[in-house]
Amino acid sequence: DADVTQTPRNRITKTGKRIMLECSQTKGHDRMYWYRQDPGLGLRLIYYSFDVKDINKGEISDGYSVSRQAQAKFSLSLESAIPNQTALYFCATSESPGKSEQYFGPGTRLTVT
Amino acid sequence: SQQGEEDPQALSIQEGENATMNCSYKTSINNLQWYRQNSGRGLVHLILIRSNEREKHSGRLRVTLDTSKKSSSLLITASRAADTASYFCATEAAGNKLTFGGGTRVLVKP
């Protein structure tokens, strides 16, 4: 089984709809991250969490919110989706400050029409 | 804004040849990491080099880091068709977050 899973894998939604992307991990890592990737570009950090009670904004947090329900779960919400939020979304985890390599989920392809 | 900028943006080589890609960054870092992404899939960590290291090897991968020039290079030796992917550098600075570059698309032709 995959260590980092994301649901759904693909989603098409309409402008103005609220949508939640979910991430679960079995690696036992405290640190979790949400990124978006636009075609031909690198990843940009949306939000990150270093433990269950910690939530931090990343580079592009406007229009997004997150919830860290447990060590293993980190959800990303788009309160009112807009077309320029069409992208590939990735969740990732890392273990600790001294072990910062990140482990990625398979991604969620989101299309907002 | 992206901390790392990769060069070239795209690279096409024959199987068996070496592939070299470069990453430049702007601020002081704790470490620099390289990741691989197969088309539309999640990134996979390849190698991490710390700011006090100059060179590191892992299998057919060789990474160098020059902190005076704020640059790194990734060399893949004896490339295989399975090495076809996008490669991203990512820098970790204060705050323990990674900042990714735009990536290099590598095509290895059989």
Backbone of each chain as ProteinMPNN parsed JSONL, in Angstrom:
{"seq_chain_A": "DADVTQTPRNRITKTGKRIMLECSQTKGHDRMYWYRQDPGLGLRLIYYSFDVKDINKGEISDGYSVSRQAQAKFSLSLESAIPNQTALYFCATSESPGKSEQYFGPGTRLTVT", "coords_chain_A": {"N_chain_A": [[0.836, -1.207, 0.0], [0.374, 2.296, -0.679], [2.345, 4.835, 0.882], [1.6, 7.491, 1.148], [-1.446, 8.749, 0.475], [-3.933, 10.11, -1.694], [-7.135, 11.545, -2.079], [-9.876, 12.861, -3.971], [-8.517, 11.266, -6.972], [-8.895, 12.411, -9.379], [-10.832, 15.252, -10.305], [-13.575, 17.062, -11.404], [-15.016, 20.167, -11.247], [-17.395, 22.837, -10.73], [-17.213, 26.398, -11.155], [-17.292, 28.278, -8.175], [-18.108, 26.253, -6.49], [-17.586, 24.407, -3.428], [-14.812, 22.486, -2.53], [-13.097, 19.622, -1.307], [-9.943, 18.259, -0.818], [-8.3, 15.33, 0.094], [-5.754, 13.962, 2.191], [-3.864, 11.256, 3.311], [-1.522, 9.585, 5.422], [0.743, 6.933, 6.138], [3.209, 6.938, 7.166], [3.919, 7.892, 9.592], [4.875, 10.433, 9.966], [5.358, 13.749, 11.237], [5.197, 16.086, 9.798], [3.449, 17.747, 7.245], [2.403, 18.697, 3.942], [0.921, 20.801, 1.424], [0.915, 21.221, -2.04], [0.688, 22.936, -5.193], [0.816, 22.277, -8.677], [1.366, 23.696, -11.756], [0.96, 23.359, -15.308], [4.007, 22.431, -16.776], [5.506, 23.685, -14.866], [7.207, 24.143, -11.687], [6.657, 23.085, -8.258], [4.471, 24.798, -6.037], [4.135, 25.987, -2.764], [1.293, 25.647, -0.751], [0.018, 25.352, 1.848], [1.314, 24.322, 5.05], [2.056, 21.995, 7.699], [3.454, 21.365, 10.784], [2.905, 19.878, 12.989], [0.052, 18.403, 14.664], [-1.283, 20.567, 15.81], [-0.456, 22.728, 14.426], [-0.534, 25.068, 11.846], [0.397, 26.546, 8.832], [0.72, 29.227, 6.528], [1.615, 29.004, 3.111], [3.343, 29.892, 0.107], [1.234, 30.515, -1.651], [-1.462, 30.834, -0.466], [-3.948, 32.088, -0.606], [-7.413, 31.748, -1.15], [-7.53, 29.155, -0.42], [-7.919, 26.708, 2.225], [-6.973, 24.765, 5.116], [-7.085, 21.708, 7.033], [-5.902, 19.966, 9.784], [-6.54, 17.039, 10.783], [-5.61, 14.926, 12.208], [-2.528, 13.277, 13.082], [-2.065, 11.769, 10.845], [-3.631, 12.803, 8.81], [-4.433, 15.335, 6.478], [-6.171, 17.905, 5.164], [-7.161, 19.716, 2.277], [-8.976, 22.548, 1.353], [-10.968, 24.17, -1.081], [-12.677, 26.952, -0.927], [-14.428, 28.369, -2.599], [-14.365, 27.5, -5.622], [-12.363, 28.523, -8.414], [-11.65, 29.016, -11.94], [-8.818, 29.429, -12.318], [-7.7, 27.872, -10.405], [-7.443, 25.422, -11.377], [-5.381, 22.706, -11.576], [-2.633, 20.503, -10.73], [-2.568, 18.866, -7.718], [-0.573, 18.227, -4.931], [0.104, 16.307, -2.052], [2.431, 16.042, 0.606], [4.836, 14.542, 2.843], [7.145, 14.866, 5.595], [9.817, 13.864, 7.804], [11.27, 15.113, 9.979], [13.102, 18.028, 11.233], [15.79, 17.364, 10.807], [15.654, 15.433, 8.901], [14.712, 16.089, 6.105], [13.813, 15.313, 3.599], [11.144, 14.884, 1.338], [8.1, 13.044, 0.976], [5.905, 12.132, -1.471], [2.413, 12.159, -2.341], [0.271, 10.639, -4.886], [-1.01, 12.629, -6.256], [-3.692, 14.918, -7.108], [-5.734, 15.602, -9.744], [-7.248, 18.484, -10.54], [-9.934, 20.08, -12.047], [-11.467, 23.079, -12.759], [-14.379, 24.321, -13.972]], "CA_chain_A": [[0.0, 0.0, 0.0], [1.122, 3.533, -0.756], [2.54, 5.492, 2.174], [0.878, 8.76, 1.122], [-2.555, 8.608, -0.456], [-4.742, 11.304, -1.915], [-8.439, 11.343, -2.692], [-9.934, 11.979, -5.131], [-7.375, 11.363, -7.878], [-9.33, 13.343, -10.414], [-12.092, 15.883, -9.95], [-14.021, 18.197, -12.208], [-16.029, 20.882, -10.49], [-17.8, 24.102, -11.352], [-16.868, 27.642, -10.469], [-18.117, 28.614, -7.027], [-18.322, 25.091, -5.63], [-16.592, 24.093, -2.404], [-14.263, 21.162, -2.758], [-12.083, 19.209, -0.344], [-8.984, 17.232, -1.209], [-7.847, 14.688, 1.331], [-4.441, 13.315, 2.183], [-3.584, 10.392, 4.444], [-0.183, 8.989, 5.362], [1.031, 5.862, 7.099], [4.647, 6.98, 7.45], [4.141, 8.345, 10.96], [5.559, 11.723, 9.936], [4.631, 14.875, 11.816], [5.128, 17.242, 8.901], [2.679, 17.525, 6.022], [2.447, 19.844, 3.032], [0.11, 20.822, 0.213], [1.497, 21.974, -3.151], [0.044, 22.865, -6.49], [1.721, 22.299, -9.822], [0.745, 24.111, -12.998], [1.654, 22.691, -16.426], [5.351, 22.864, -17.129], [6.123, 24.463, -13.789], [7.529, 23.446, -10.458], [5.637, 23.053, -7.216], [4.37, 25.95, -5.154], [3.61, 25.57, -1.459], [0.027, 26.291, -0.399], [-0.022, 25.324, 3.305], [2.063, 23.24, 5.654], [1.754, 21.74, 9.102], [4.569, 20.638, 11.395], [2.282, 18.892, 13.864], [-1.403, 18.451, 14.608], [-1.805, 21.87, 16.238], [0.309, 23.75, 13.715], [-0.928, 25.334, 10.47], [1.143, 27.697, 8.334], [0.495, 29.586, 5.13], [2.738, 28.931, 2.201], [3.519, 30.953, -0.87], [0.03, 30.85, -2.407], [-2.556, 30.322, 0.355], [-5.229, 32.767, -0.864], [-8.416, 30.926, -1.814], [-7.422, 27.793, 0.121], [-7.819, 26.512, 3.668], [-6.584, 23.397, 5.432], [-7.429, 21.16, 8.331], [-5.058, 18.826, 10.175], [-7.476, 16.347, 11.672], [-4.832, 13.965, 13.0], [-1.161, 13.232, 12.55], [-2.045, 11.09, 9.557], [-4.572, 13.364, 7.839], [-4.28, 16.77, 6.2], [-7.121, 18.16, 4.082], [-7.1, 21.023, 1.61], [-10.292, 22.961, 0.847], [-11.151, 25.351, -1.903], [-13.979, 27.401, -0.435], [-15.237, 28.75, -3.758], [-13.388, 27.218, -6.677], [-12.31, 29.365, -9.606], [-10.91, 28.3, -12.994], [-7.348, 29.437, -12.246], [-7.26, 26.868, -9.448], [-7.22, 24.192, -12.129], [-3.969, 22.363, -11.397], [-2.326, 19.218, -10.106], [-2.318, 19.134, -6.303], [0.188, 17.173, -4.268], [0.354, 16.266, -0.622], [3.731, 15.453, 0.915], [5.187, 14.458, 4.263], [8.553, 14.709, 5.934], [9.914, 13.294, 9.147], [11.75, 15.991, 11.048], [14.026, 19.022, 10.685], [17.03, 16.754, 10.358], [15.37, 14.512, 7.787], [13.742, 16.945, 5.437], [13.347, 14.816, 2.306], [9.698, 14.785, 1.358], [7.481, 11.891, 0.336], [4.744, 12.69, -2.133], [1.296, 11.37, -2.798], [0.187, 10.513, -6.341], [-1.573, 13.836, -6.851], [-5.1, 15.063, -7.492], [-5.894, 16.514, -10.897], [-8.479, 19.243, -10.338], [-10.35, 20.976, -13.129], [-12.586, 23.954, -12.393], [-14.957, 24.826, -15.231]], "C_chain_A": [[0.864, 1.247, 0.0], [1.206, 4.181, 0.618], [1.752, 6.789, 2.277], [-0.211, 8.639, 0.055], [-3.361, 9.893, -0.536], [-6.068, 10.903, -2.557], [-9.141, 12.68, -2.865], [-8.674, 12.109, -5.982], [-7.664, 12.338, -9.009], [-10.656, 13.947, -9.993], [-12.354, 17.022, -10.908], [-15.129, 18.874, -11.428], [-16.334, 22.21, -11.166], [-17.359, 25.288, -10.502], [-17.857, 27.915, -9.338], [-18.379, 27.467, -6.077], [-17.209, 24.975, -4.589], [-16.107, 22.666, -2.644], [-13.179, 20.877, -1.73], [-11.228, 18.106, -0.952], [-8.394, 16.644, 0.065], [-6.517, 13.975, 1.135], [-4.297, 12.495, 3.461], [-2.201, 9.787, 4.296], [-0.017, 7.955, 6.466], [2.505, 5.861, 7.483], [4.935, 7.418, 8.888], [4.876, 9.669, 11.043], [4.689, 12.815, 10.561], [4.331, 15.963, 10.789], [4.389, 16.881, 7.613], [2.544, 18.828, 5.253], [1.414, 19.676, 1.919], [0.778, 21.74, -0.808], [0.537, 21.965, -4.321], [1.104, 22.961, -7.585], [0.908, 22.667, -11.063], [1.579, 23.572, -14.155], [3.01, 23.295, -16.721], [6.086, 23.63, -16.048], [6.461, 23.573, -12.602], [6.382, 23.517, -9.466], [5.656, 24.341, -6.404], [3.625, 25.54, -3.895], [2.357, 26.368, -1.111], [-0.076, 26.455, 1.123], [0.874, 24.191, 3.781], [1.783, 23.164, 7.134], [2.875, 20.907, 9.685], [4.115, 19.711, 12.511], [0.787, 19.173, 13.893], [-1.944, 19.84, 14.956], [-1.175, 23.037, 15.474], [-0.15, 23.865, 12.267], [-0.202, 26.595, 10.021], [0.811, 27.945, 6.876], [1.783, 29.441, 4.34], [2.748, 30.105, 1.257], [2.215, 31.426, -1.488], [-1.22, 30.364, -1.675], [-3.92, 30.966, 0.056], [-6.177, 31.867, -1.645], [-8.44, 29.487, -1.339], [-7.497, 27.824, 1.649], [-7.468, 25.054, 3.916], [-7.077, 23.016, 6.807], [-6.515, 19.973, 8.592], [-5.844, 18.064, 11.233], [-6.757, 15.392, 12.628], [-3.424, 13.976, 12.418], [-1.172, 12.704, 11.122], [-2.869, 11.778, 8.475], [-4.456, 14.881, 7.736], [-5.134, 17.073, 4.989], [-6.961, 19.578, 3.56], [-8.481, 21.343, 1.065], [-10.167, 24.186, -0.032], [-12.564, 25.836, -1.605], [-14.938, 27.742, -1.564], [-14.322, 28.658, -4.976], [-13.518, 28.19, -7.852], [-11.431, 28.681, -10.66], [-9.392, 28.34, -12.859], [-6.814, 28.594, -11.098], [-7.174, 25.49, -10.089], [-5.73, 23.882, -12.103], [-3.868, 20.932, -10.894], [-1.924, 19.516, -8.66], [-1.624, 17.923, -5.67], [0.239, 17.394, -2.77], [1.72, 15.613, -0.417], [3.935, 15.412, 2.417], [6.701, 14.477, 4.422], [8.646, 14.401, 7.416], [10.235, 14.321, 10.207], [12.679, 17.024, 10.456], [15.312, 18.405, 10.15], [16.876, 15.79, 9.205], [14.296, 15.15, 6.936], [13.304, 16.455, 4.069], [11.855, 14.536, 2.398], [9.22, 13.602, 0.531], [6.121, 12.337, -0.19], [3.653, 11.661, -2.392], [1.225, 11.375, -4.315], [-0.427, 11.719, -7.039], [-3.059, 13.747, -7.109], [-5.166, 16.056, -8.637], [-7.259, 17.181, -10.775], [-8.721, 20.16, -11.52], [-11.563, 21.76, -12.668], [-13.112, 24.593, -13.67], [-15.84, 26.05, -14.986]], "O_chain_A": [[1.942, 1.27, 0.593], [0.275, 4.094, 1.418], [1.287, 7.152, 3.357], [0.083, 8.449, -1.125], [-3.453, 10.655, 0.426], [-6.122, 10.051, -3.444], [-9.022, 13.552, -2.005], [-7.848, 12.985, -5.725], [-6.763, 13.003, -9.521], [-11.502, 13.272, -9.406], [-11.477, 17.839, -11.188], [-16.077, 18.22, -10.996], [-15.613, 22.645, -12.064], [-17.164, 25.175, -9.291], [-19.071, 27.803, -9.504], [-18.834, 27.693, -4.955], [-16.068, 25.377, -4.817], [-16.896, 21.764, -2.925], [-12.435, 21.773, -1.33], [-11.741, 17.145, -1.527], [-8.034, 17.369, 0.993], [-6.211, 13.461, 0.059], [-4.574, 12.982, 4.556], [-1.754, 9.507, 3.184], [-0.557, 8.086, 7.564], [2.997, 4.892, 8.061], [6.073, 7.323, 9.348], [5.442, 9.997, 12.086], [3.465, 12.81, 10.434], [3.331, 16.673, 10.898], [4.661, 15.859, 6.982], [2.566, 19.915, 5.83], [1.078, 18.559, 1.527], [1.156, 22.871, -0.5], [-0.323, 21.091, -4.427], [2.131, 23.624, -7.438], [-0.101, 22.034, -11.375], [2.78, 23.351, -13.999], [3.148, 24.507, -16.892], [7.169, 24.164, -16.286], [6.054, 22.414, -12.529], [5.28, 23.954, -9.797], [6.716, 24.9, -6.122], [2.616, 24.836, -3.953], [2.352, 27.598, -1.167], [-0.238, 27.569, 1.621], [1.16, 23.243, 3.05], [1.333, 24.129, 7.751], [3.215, 19.855, 9.144], [4.875, 18.84, 12.934], [0.312, 20.086, 13.217], [-2.982, 20.238, 14.427], [-1.351, 24.197, 15.847], [-0.157, 22.874, 11.537], [-0.183, 27.595, 10.738], [0.642, 27.013, 6.091], [2.878, 29.716, 4.83], [2.226, 31.176, 1.564], [2.084, 32.604, -1.819], [-1.968, 29.553, -2.221], [-4.948, 30.414, 0.446], [-5.803, 31.294, -2.668], [-9.261, 28.689, -1.79], [-7.18, 28.833, 2.279], [-7.641, 24.207, 3.039], [-7.434, 23.861, 7.628], [-6.364, 19.09, 7.748], [-5.816, 18.4, 12.417], [-7.247, 15.098, 13.718], [-3.166, 14.605, 11.392], [-0.38, 13.141, 10.286], [-2.807, 11.367, 7.316], [-4.39, 15.599, 8.733], [-4.867, 16.565, 3.9], [-6.664, 20.509, 4.31], [-9.094, 20.514, 0.392], [-9.385, 25.101, 0.229], [-13.539, 25.192, -1.994], [-16.128, 27.434, -1.489], [-13.607, 29.601, -5.314], [-14.612, 28.613, -8.226], [-10.571, 27.866, -10.322], [-8.725, 27.38, -13.246], [-5.611, 28.594, -10.838], [-6.866, 24.505, -9.417], [-4.913, 24.686, -12.55], [-4.869, 20.252, -10.668], [-1.035, 20.331, -8.417], [-2.031, 16.775, -5.85], [0.397, 18.516, -2.29], [2.115, 14.734, -1.183], [3.294, 16.147, 3.167], [7.441, 14.143, 3.496], [7.711, 14.633, 8.183], [9.551, 14.397, 11.227], [13.026, 16.922, 9.279], [15.86, 18.872, 9.151], [17.864, 15.377, 8.598], [13.119, 14.801, 7.029], [12.491, 17.117, 3.423], [11.366, 14.02, 3.402], [9.835, 13.214, -0.462], [5.293, 12.856, 0.559], [3.915, 10.481, -2.626], [2.029, 12.04, -4.969], [-0.375, 11.826, -8.264], [-3.617, 12.666, -7.303], [-4.716, 17.196, -8.521], [-8.295, 16.526, -10.891], [-7.842, 20.913, -11.94], [-12.563, 21.184, -12.24], [-12.392, 25.313, -14.362], [-16.405, 26.603, -15.929]]}, "seq_chain_B": "SQQGEEDPQALSIQEGENATMNCSYKTSINNLQWYRQNSGRGLVHLILIRSNEREKHSGRLRVTLDTSKKSSSLLITASRAADTASYFCATEAAGNKLTFGGGTRVLVKP", "coords_chain_B": {"N_chain_B": [[7.559, 33.196, -5.615], [10.224, 31.443, -7.29], [12.856, 29.761, -5.785], [14.845, 28.142, -6.848], [16.32, 27.819, -10.06], [16.252, 26.003, -12.974], [18.407, 24.599, -15.441], [19.242, 22.967, -18.452], [15.858, 23.77, -19.635], [14.811, 21.685, -20.994], [15.964, 18.514, -22.202], [17.385, 16.284, -24.453], [18.567, 13.096, -25.04], [20.563, 10.273, -26.112], [20.128, 6.848, -25.224], [22.411, 5.582, -22.873], [24.113, 7.744, -22.941], [25.371, 10.52, -20.961], [23.536, 12.672, -18.75], [23.28, 16.005, -17.863], [22.212, 18.445, -15.614], [21.484, 21.686, -14.315], [21.16, 23.758, -11.403], [20.31, 26.841, -10.075], [20.288, 29.069, -7.301], [19.081, 31.535, -4.909], [19.35, 32.386, -2.204], [20.931, 31.797, 1.023], [21.273, 28.391, 2.029], [20.169, 25.393, 3.812], [20.212, 22.812, 2.854], [20.203, 21.109, -0.341], [18.044, 19.526, -2.566], [17.285, 16.907, -4.877], [14.687, 15.859, -7.024], [12.67, 13.478, -8.81], [10.157, 13.349, -11.313], [7.877, 11.4, -12.82], [5.727, 11.46, -15.645], [3.045, 13.4, -14.716], [2.877, 12.24, -12.22], [3.52, 11.733, -8.647], [6.281, 13.365, -6.977], [9.53, 11.962, -6.556], [12.003, 11.502, -4.178], [15.444, 11.905, -4.784], [18.142, 12.545, -4.018], [19.991, 14.181, -1.423], [21.931, 16.964, -0.623], [24.001, 18.495, 1.681], [24.705, 21.816, 2.931], [27.354, 21.972, 3.668], [28.625, 20.109, 2.171], [30.245, 19.051, -0.847], [30.106, 17.294, -2.929], [28.198, 14.468, -3.929], [27.266, 11.05, -4.225], [25.002, 8.681, -5.643], [24.326, 5.668, -6.658], [23.874, 5.824, -10.084], [23.812, 8.514, -10.03], [25.21, 11.73, -9.633], [25.818, 14.457, -7.635], [26.684, 17.838, -7.348], [27.592, 20.65, -5.354], [27.97, 24.069, -5.16], [28.372, 26.445, -3.034], [29.373, 28.995, -3.066], [28.833, 29.944, -5.556], [26.198, 29.57, -5.549], [24.935, 27.299, -6.728], [24.064, 24.118, -8.188], [24.618, 20.873, -9.555], [23.239, 18.096, -11.31], [24.15, 14.972, -12.335], [23.406, 12.354, -14.433], [24.565, 9.287, -15.113], [25.257, 7.075, -17.878], [22.63, 6.87, -19.127], [19.24, 5.641, -19.156], [16.243, 4.515, -20.838], [14.252, 4.521, -18.948], [14.924, 6.62, -17.348], [13.743, 8.816, -18.35], [12.006, 11.642, -17.55], [10.867, 14.396, -15.484], [13.063, 16.532, -13.741], [13.633, 17.99, -10.644], [15.092, 20.557, -8.72], [15.288, 21.383, -5.268], [15.387, 23.668, -2.655], [16.252, 23.934, 0.765], [15.847, 26.273, 3.158], [16.081, 28.491, 5.98], [13.407, 27.831, 8.21], [12.649, 25.446, 7.325], [11.259, 24.7, 5.02], [10.681, 23.541, 1.69], [11.698, 24.924, -1.408], [10.896, 24.824, -4.718], [12.418, 24.434, -7.933], [11.79, 25.14, -11.458], [12.171, 22.871, -12.982], [13.708, 20.344, -15.096], [13.09, 18.84, -18.107], [13.723, 15.652, -19.135], [14.46, 13.607, -21.839], [15.112, 10.41, -22.768], [16.231, 8.707, -25.4], [15.701, 5.549, -26.887]], "CA_chain_B": [[8.716, 33.175, -6.518], [10.949, 30.205, -7.158], [14.235, 29.92, -5.326], [15.744, 27.454, -7.756], [16.064, 27.892, -11.489], [16.982, 24.918, -13.589], [18.912, 24.797, -16.789], [18.266, 23.531, -19.381], [14.469, 23.436, -19.37], [14.568, 20.386, -21.607], [17.186, 17.84, -22.594], [17.116, 15.048, -25.172], [19.815, 12.374, -25.216], [20.456, 8.868, -26.468], [20.396, 5.89, -24.159], [23.835, 5.353, -22.676], [24.801, 9.024, -22.751], [25.191, 11.172, -19.664], [22.659, 13.85, -18.721], [23.662, 16.964, -16.823], [21.315, 19.584, -15.449], [21.993, 22.608, -13.327], [20.195, 24.48, -10.581], [20.859, 28.007, -9.381], [19.388, 29.561, -6.272], [19.361, 32.941, -4.594], [19.654, 32.694, -0.807], [21.654, 30.748, 1.749], [20.459, 27.199, 2.204], [20.626, 24.311, 4.687], [20.532, 21.713, 1.956], [19.578, 21.131, -1.659], [17.559, 18.178, -2.869], [16.823, 16.639, -6.247], [13.543, 14.971, -7.123], [12.257, 13.059, -10.142], [8.729, 13.221, -11.499], [7.398, 10.795, -14.049], [4.631, 12.262, -16.174], [1.811, 13.545, -13.965], [2.891, 11.487, -10.962], [4.144, 12.39, -7.517], [7.737, 13.464, -7.009], [10.298, 10.965, -5.812], [13.275, 12.045, -3.716], [16.614, 11.208, -5.317], [19.383, 12.753, -3.28], [20.082, 15.41, -0.651], [23.3, 17.389, -0.348], [23.981, 19.533, 2.699], [25.45, 23.016, 2.539], [28.788, 21.8, 3.921], [29.112, 19.063, 1.289], [30.541, 19.555, -2.196], [29.757, 16.292, -3.93], [27.571, 13.288, -3.358], [26.931, 10.059, -5.247], [24.034, 7.654, -5.311], [24.177, 4.866, -7.865], [24.311, 6.52, -11.301], [23.623, 9.953, -9.819], [26.265, 12.503, -8.976], [25.378, 15.822, -7.378], [27.678, 18.765, -6.814], [27.055, 21.878, -4.781], [28.93, 25.168, -5.014], [27.628, 27.467, -2.304], [29.883, 30.329, -3.415], [28.141, 30.327, -6.793], [24.784, 29.249, -5.341], [24.525, 26.444, -7.835], [24.205, 22.675, -8.041], [24.398, 20.131, -10.794], [22.885, 16.679, -11.216], [24.636, 14.185, -13.459], [22.937, 10.981, -14.527], [25.473, 8.6, -16.015], [24.766, 5.891, -18.602], [21.174, 7.025, -19.012], [18.35, 4.588, -19.648], [14.928, 5.031, -21.214], [13.479, 4.699, -17.713], [15.307, 7.899, -16.721], [12.889, 9.857, -18.925], [11.22, 12.224, -16.464], [11.258, 15.759, -15.131], [13.916, 16.56, -12.558], [13.478, 19.256, -9.941], [15.882, 20.838, -7.525], [14.537, 22.04, -4.201], [16.287, 24.156, -1.62], [15.716, 24.129, 2.101], [16.5, 27.363, 3.881], [15.501, 28.636, 7.313], [11.971, 27.607, 8.183], [12.464, 24.027, 7.014], [10.355, 24.444, 3.899], [11.366, 23.385, 0.42], [11.302, 25.766, -2.53], [11.226, 24.047, -5.904], [12.672, 25.073, -9.213], [10.833, 24.857, -12.516], [12.38, 21.532, -13.508], [14.311, 20.025, -16.391], [12.462, 17.655, -18.733], [14.737, 14.818, -19.769], [13.976, 12.54, -22.709], [16.168, 9.473, -23.134], [15.763, 7.963, -26.57], [16.318, 4.214, -26.951]], "C_chain_B": [[9.498, 31.895, -6.257], [12.38, 30.505, -6.748], [15.19, 29.333, -6.348], [15.319, 27.637, -9.193], [16.9, 26.825, -12.156], [17.315, 25.19, -15.037], [19.551, 23.49, -17.252], [16.828, 23.213, -18.953], [14.131, 22.064, -19.919], [15.859, 19.844, -22.182], [16.818, 16.533, -23.271], [18.44, 14.354, -25.457], [19.535, 10.943, -25.658], [20.749, 8.008, -25.247], [21.899, 5.622, -24.075], [24.646, 6.628, -22.484], [24.575, 9.54, -21.334], [24.276, 12.384, -19.803], [23.093, 14.743, -17.572], [22.664, 18.11, -16.8], [21.784, 20.409, -14.264], [20.864, 23.333, -12.612], [20.897, 25.663, -9.945], [19.815, 28.502, -8.393], [19.883, 30.901, -5.741], [19.807, 33.199, -3.163], [20.433, 31.56, -0.166], [20.722, 29.582, 2.044], [21.03, 26.269, 3.269], [21.026, 23.099, 3.845], [19.829, 21.917, 0.625], [19.229, 19.697, -2.011], [17.168, 18.098, -4.346], [15.715, 15.599, -6.201], [13.292, 14.634, -8.586], [10.742, 12.962, -10.174], [8.469, 12.576, -12.846], [6.06, 11.442, -14.39], [3.384, 12.24, -15.305], [1.765, 12.821, -12.63], [3.541, 12.289, -9.849], [5.653, 12.396, -7.635], [8.371, 12.403, -6.132], [11.647, 11.572, -5.457], [14.434, 11.217, -4.244], [17.816, 11.33, -4.389], [19.345, 14.102, -2.576], [21.546, 15.721, -0.428], [23.239, 18.566, 0.614], [24.898, 20.68, 2.298], [26.948, 22.885, 2.776], [29.394, 20.657, 3.095], [29.316, 19.627, -0.117], [30.124, 18.579, -3.281], [29.143, 15.094, -3.227], [27.174, 12.354, -4.495], [25.843, 9.144, -4.717], [23.767, 6.871, -6.588], [24.712, 5.599, -9.083], [24.152, 8.037, -11.198], [24.839, 10.557, -9.133], [25.774, 13.937, -8.849], [26.552, 16.622, -6.85], [26.961, 19.998, -6.298], [28.184, 22.886, -4.627], [28.193, 26.32, -4.341], [28.127, 28.87, -2.619], [29.197, 30.849, -4.677], [26.631, 30.106, -6.683], [24.262, 28.412, -6.514], [24.807, 24.987, -7.516], [24.039, 22.042, -9.408], [24.057, 18.687, -10.465], [23.345, 16.002, -12.49], [24.038, 12.795, -13.362], [23.833, 10.29, -15.55], [24.784, 7.41, -16.676], [23.243, 5.839, -18.588], [20.423, 5.871, -19.679], [17.023, 5.209, -20.032], [14.075, 5.319, -19.985], [13.841, 5.975, -16.965], [14.512, 9.053, -17.302], [11.919, 10.358, -17.867], [11.547, 13.709, -16.39], [12.031, 15.71, -13.829], [13.858, 17.958, -11.956], [14.518, 19.374, -8.837], [14.979, 21.552, -6.524], [15.512, 22.449, -3.117], [15.546, 24.286, -0.302], [16.528, 25.216, 2.777], [15.916, 27.401, 5.296], [13.995, 28.47, 7.22], [11.614, 26.199, 7.753], [11.416, 23.754, 5.955], [11.21, 24.274, 2.656], [10.805, 24.369, -0.598], [11.806, 25.105, -3.8], [11.529, 24.938, -7.099], [11.651, 24.62, -10.242], [11.024, 23.518, -13.209], [13.085, 21.477, -14.846], [13.633, 18.768, -16.908], [13.528, 16.903, -19.498], [14.064, 13.72, -20.581], [15.171, 11.685, -23.093], [15.636, 8.586, -24.24], [16.465, 6.62, -26.667], [17.13, 4.016, -28.221]], "O_chain_B": [[9.45, 31.332, -5.163], [13.026, 31.395, -7.301], [16.212, 29.934, -6.679], [14.131, 27.616, -9.517], [18.109, 26.742, -11.938], [16.608, 25.905, -15.748], [20.352, 22.93, -16.503], [16.62, 22.46, -18.002], [13.273, 21.363, -19.382], [16.738, 20.6, -22.596], [16.029, 15.755, -22.735], [19.339, 14.951, -26.05], [18.401, 10.469, -25.582], [21.513, 8.392, -24.361], [22.568, 5.457, -25.095], [25.742, 6.593, -21.926], [23.705, 9.058, -20.609], [24.249, 13.039, -20.845], [23.252, 14.282, -16.442], [22.317, 18.671, -17.839], [22.401, 19.893, -13.332], [19.767, 23.497, -13.144], [21.96, 25.509, -9.344], [18.612, 28.369, -8.619], [20.978, 31.345, -6.085], [20.566, 34.137, -2.92], [20.575, 30.487, -0.752], [19.529, 29.77, 2.279], [22.215, 26.338, 3.595], [22.043, 22.454, 4.098], [18.969, 22.788, 0.486], [20.013, 18.775, -1.786], [16.779, 19.088, -4.964], [15.777, 14.613, -5.466], [13.65, 15.396, -9.484], [10.114, 12.549, -9.199], [8.803, 13.138, -13.889], [5.35, 11.917, -13.503], [2.737, 11.203, -15.163], [0.722, 12.791, -11.977], [4.05, 13.387, -10.075], [6.239, 11.544, -8.304], [7.82, 12.003, -5.106], [12.35, 12.093, -6.323], [14.42, 9.989, -4.168], [18.432, 10.329, -4.021], [18.74, 15.052, -3.073], [22.323, 14.832, -0.078], [22.504, 19.526, 0.381], [25.76, 20.529, 1.431], [27.735, 23.602, 2.159], [30.549, 20.285, 3.304], [28.634, 20.569, -0.52], [29.826, 18.974, -4.408], [29.506, 14.748, -2.102], [26.796, 12.797, -5.58], [25.763, 8.866, -3.52], [23.072, 7.346, -7.486], [25.889, 5.961, -9.114], [24.341, 8.753, -12.182], [25.41, 9.99, -8.201], [25.365, 14.555, -9.832], [27.318, 16.147, -6.011], [25.868, 20.339, -6.749], [29.222, 22.589, -4.036], [27.478, 27.078, -4.996], [27.384, 29.839, -2.458], [29.008, 32.055, -4.838], [25.881, 30.417, -7.609], [23.293, 28.77, -7.184], [25.664, 24.662, -6.694], [23.402, 22.604, -10.299], [24.525, 18.131, -9.472], [22.975, 16.41, -13.591], [24.151, 12.134, -12.33], [23.854, 10.67, -16.72], [23.859, 6.818, -16.12], [22.647, 4.88, -18.098], [20.903, 5.232, -20.615], [16.709, 6.317, -19.597], [13.271, 6.251, -19.984], [13.131, 6.368, -16.039], [14.599, 10.17, -16.792], [11.106, 9.593, -17.349], [12.389, 14.214, -17.133], [11.699, 14.944, -12.925], [14.011, 18.964, -12.649], [14.79, 18.415, -8.115], [14.028, 22.237, -6.902], [16.366, 21.661, -2.71], [14.384, 24.688, -0.253], [17.742, 25.093, 2.946], [15.317, 26.423, 5.743], [13.376, 28.92, 6.255], [10.453, 25.793, 7.801], [10.759, 22.713, 5.975], [12.322, 24.795, 2.576], [9.601, 24.617, -0.645], [13.003, 24.853, -3.944], [10.98, 26.029, -7.253], [10.762, 23.822, -9.945], [10.144, 23.069, -13.943], [13.063, 22.431, -15.624], [13.605, 17.746, -16.223], [14.161, 17.449, -20.401], [13.208, 12.995, -20.075], [16.134, 12.182, -23.677], [14.702, 7.809, -24.037], [17.688, 6.549, -26.545], [17.71, 2.95, -28.423]]}, "name": "protein", "num_of_chains": 2, "seq": "DADVTQTPRNRITKTGKRIMLECSQTKGHDRMYWYRQDPGLGLRLIYYSFDVKDINKGEISDGYSVSRQAQAKFSLSLESAIPNQTALYFCATSESPGKSEQYFGPGTRLTVTSQQGEEDPQALSIQEGENATMNCSYKTSINNLQWYRQNSGRGLVHLILIRSNEREKHSGRLRVTLDTSKKSSSLLITASRAADTASYFCATEAAGNKLTFGGGTRVLVKP"}
